[in-house]
Each structure stands twice: as C-alpha cells, then as structure tokens.
C-alpha cells in the first residue's frame, strides 16, 4: 500500500491513508464506547493534510509530516483507498479544495477537521472515513441546546444536519433514535496559525 501500483487498465494509483490522533488520553476509555475526541488528517503522496481554525477568511488547510501533527497524540493509520491523481495533479486539486475551507468557518460541530478529511477521502477514493472518527460531533448536533452558546448551531444549520444524507450513505432525521450505527459521521481540532498561502505548512517545534 505504500507506493504507486497499476490498476486494471494499467494506470498508476496511489494510496490514501487516514491518520487519526487523540486530543486527550481519556480517549483510551471513550473509544470502547464508540466515542472519542479525535483529530484526523489524510496522508497522500508523502504528506499529511488537515483543517484547522483561525480568525481570517483564508484557508485553514495545512500540511505536515505524516503522523507528526503538532499538539496531538498519534493513534493509528487507516487505509481508505487509492487515487489516480499524480503528485502534480493532487497538488492542484488540494489547492482548489483548500479555498473551500477557510479558517474562520471552522466549527467543532458542523465543519471540523474530520469533516474535511471525510470530504477529501470521498473525493479522492469514493469512500468516507470511518464513522467513529467524527461520531461525537454528530451527537453534538443533536444535543445542540445543551452546548455552550459559542458552540451552538443556528436553528437552520441544526435542521440541515438532522435531516441529511451523509457521505457514508446513512440518513438521519431529527426524530431518529441514536444507536451505535446511527451516530457515525463527523468530529474535533484546535486552532492553527496560517498565512496567505492556500495551504499552510506546519513545522514541528
């Protein structure tokens, strides 16, 4: 899975990996309940890409060395699938996608790092990230009234999240009861400083 291989037509394809990090050691206990506070990033062509918050209307997508995102505890790597995009094609693709994820639009419940990696994974491979990675955010959307005011979604946002079809093809309505299979889609990350470039390269301190 580490390098390019040929598909049935002989074209080269490249692995797409999801690197998952813990935000807190309490995940060692929450994980057994199907929950946890996770950061995730997509690794492709030797670099890792994720999304973070800042106060400016410029991209919050950043690039780091794989499995070494500053401030997080690496947990595991999950093989998602393969992409036919070459390194140059992928670079153009991620630059365009980065413009859709401004740092000042980051939201813990509706648009966090795991929403970004789910979107990126789906576009590259046709497959979403595992539901447990972002399950806590989806649960938060349905418990909106219990959240601190700064984290709450507007009523229209809550309805849109409650009555939608996610990329894993699951469908929810505001009247659904939660079970382990229902609560699968999205989750959390801290802030990262960014400059003017579409993608910010973070350097390990």
C-alpha positions in Angstrom: 0.0 0.0 0.0 3.0 2.3 0.3 3.6 3.3 -3.3 2.1 3.5 -6.8 0.6 0.4 -8.4 -1.2 -0.2 -11.7 -5.0 -0.6 -11.8 -6.8 -2.9 -14.2 -6.2 -0.5 -17.1 -2.5 -0.2 -16.3 -2.8 3.4 -14.9 -0.9 4.2 -11.7 -2.8 4.6 -8.5 -1.6 5.9 -5.1 -2.6 5.0 -1.5 -4.8 7.3 0.5 -4.4 6.9 4.3 -6.3 8.4 7.2 -4.1 9.3 10.2 -6.0 9.5 13.5 -4.9 11.4 16.6 -6.1 11.6 20.2 -6.8 15.0 21.6 -6.9 13.6 25.1 -5.8 10.4 27.0 -9.4 9.9 28.0 -10.0 8.5 24.5 -8.5 5.2 25.8 -11.7 4.8 27.7 -14.2 6.5 25.4 -13.0 4.5 22.4 -14.5 1.3 23.8 -17.9 3.1 23.9 -17.6 4.0 20.2 -16.8 7.7 21.1 -13.7 9.8 21.4 -12.3 13.3 20.7 -10.2 12.8 17.6 -8.2 14.8 15.1 -7.7 13.3 11.7 -5.6 14.0 8.6 -5.3 12.5 5.1 -1.9 11.2 4.0 -1.2 11.1 0.3 2.0 11.4 -1.8 4.2 11.5 1.4 2.4 14.5 3.1 -0.5 14.9 5.5 -3.3 17.3 5.1 -5.9 18.6 7.6 -8.0 21.6 8.5 -7.8 24.0 11.5 -9.3 27.2 12.8 -8.0 30.8 12.7 -9.6 34.2 12.6 -9.1 35.1 8.9 -11.0 34.5 5.7 -8.2 32.4 4.2 -7.6 28.7 4.0 -7.3 26.7 7.2 -5.9 23.6 5.4 -2.4 22.8 6.4 0.3 20.3 5.5 2.6 18.4 7.9 4.9 15.4 8.0 2.8 12.3 8.2 1.9 11.0 11.7 3.6 14.1 13.3 0.9 16.7 13.7 2.0 19.1 16.5 -0.2 19.1 19.6 -1.8 15.7 19.1 -1.1 12.1 20.1 -0.9 9.7 17.1 -3.3 6.8 17.5 -3.5 4.8 14.2 -3.4 4.8 10.4 -6.4 3.5 8.3 -6.1 2.6 4.7 -9.0 4.4 2.8 -8.4 3.5 -0.8 -6.4 4.7 -3.8 -6.4 7.7 -6.0 -5.3 8.1 -9.7 -4.1 11.7 -9.1 -0.4 12.1 -9.7 1.6 14.3 -7.3 1.2 17.3 -9.6 -2.5 16.7 -10.2 -3.1 16.2 -6.5 -1.3 19.4 -5.7 -3.6 21.4 -8.0 -6.6 19.6 -6.5 -5.7 20.2 -2.9 -5.0 23.9 -3.6 -8.5 24.2 -5.1 -10.1 22.3 -2.2 -8.3 24.4 0.3 -10.1 27.5 -0.9 -13.4 25.9 0.3 -12.2 25.6 3.9 -11.4 29.0 5.4 -10.1 29.0 8.9 -12.8 31.4 10.1 -15.5 29.0 9.1 -14.2 26.2 11.3 -16.8 24.8 13.7 -16.4 22.0 16.2 -19.8 20.5 15.4 -20.6 21.4 11.7 -17.2 21.9 10.0 -14.2 20.5 11.8 -11.0 18.6 10.8 -12.9 15.3 10.4 -15.5 16.8 8.1 -12.6 18.0 5.9 -10.9 14.6 5.9 -14.2 12.9 5.2 -14.8 15.2 2.2 -11.2 14.8 1.0 -11.2 11.0 1.3 -14.6 10.8 -0.5 -13.4 12.9 -3.4 -10.1 11.0 -3.8 -11.4 7.4 -3.3 -15.2 7.5 -3.3 -15.0 6.2 0.3 -15.7 8.2 3.5 -13.7 8.0 6.7 -14.9 5.5 9.4 -17.9 6.8 11.3 -16.4 6.6 14.8 -13.8 9.2 14.0 -16.4 12.1 14.0 -19.3 10.5 15.9 -19.1 12.9 18.8 -19.6 15.9 16.6 -22.7 14.4 15.0 -24.0 13.6 18.5 -23.3 17.2 19.4 -25.5 18.4 16.6 -28.5 16.6 18.0 -27.8 17.8 21.5 -27.4 21.4 20.3 -29.4 23.0 23.1 -27.0 21.5 25.7 -23.9 23.0 24.2 -22.3 26.3 25.3 -23.7 29.2 23.3 -20.5 29.8 21.4 -20.6 26.3 20.0 -24.3 26.1 19.2 -25.5 25.8 15.6 -28.2 28.2 14.2 -31.6 26.5 14.0 -31.4 26.1 10.2 -28.0 24.6 10.5 -29.2 22.1 13.1 -32.1 21.1 10.9 -29.9 20.6 7.9 -27.6 18.4 9.9 -30.5 16.5 11.4 -32.2 15.8 8.1 -29.5 14.9 5.7 -27.7 12.1 3.9 -24.1 11.7 4.9 -21.3 10.5 2.6 -21.4 7.0 4.2 -25.0 6.9 2.7 -26.6 6.9 6.1 -29.7 9.0 6.5 -30.9 10.8 9.7 -33.9 12.8 10.7 -34.5 14.8 13.9 -36.8 12.1 15.1 -34.2 9.3 14.8 -33.1 7.4 18.0 -29.4 7.1 18.3 -27.7 3.7 18.3 -24.1 2.9 17.6 -24.7 2.6 13.8 -26.7 5.8 13.6 -24.1 8.1 15.3 -21.5 7.8 12.5 -20.1 10.7 10.7 -18.1 13.7 12.0 -15.8 15.4 14.9 -12.8 18.0 16.6 -9.4 20.1 16.4 -7.6 23.1 18.0 -6.5 26.3 16.3 -3.6 26.7 13.9 -1.9 29.9 12.7 -1.9 30.5 9.0 -0.5 32.9 6.4 -1.6 33.9 3.0 -0.9 30.7 1.2 -3.8 28.3 0.3 -2.1 25.5 2.3 -0.2 26.2 5.4 2.9 24.1 6.1 3.2 23.5 9.8 6.7 22.8 11.1 7.3 20.6 14.2 8.6 22.7 17.1 
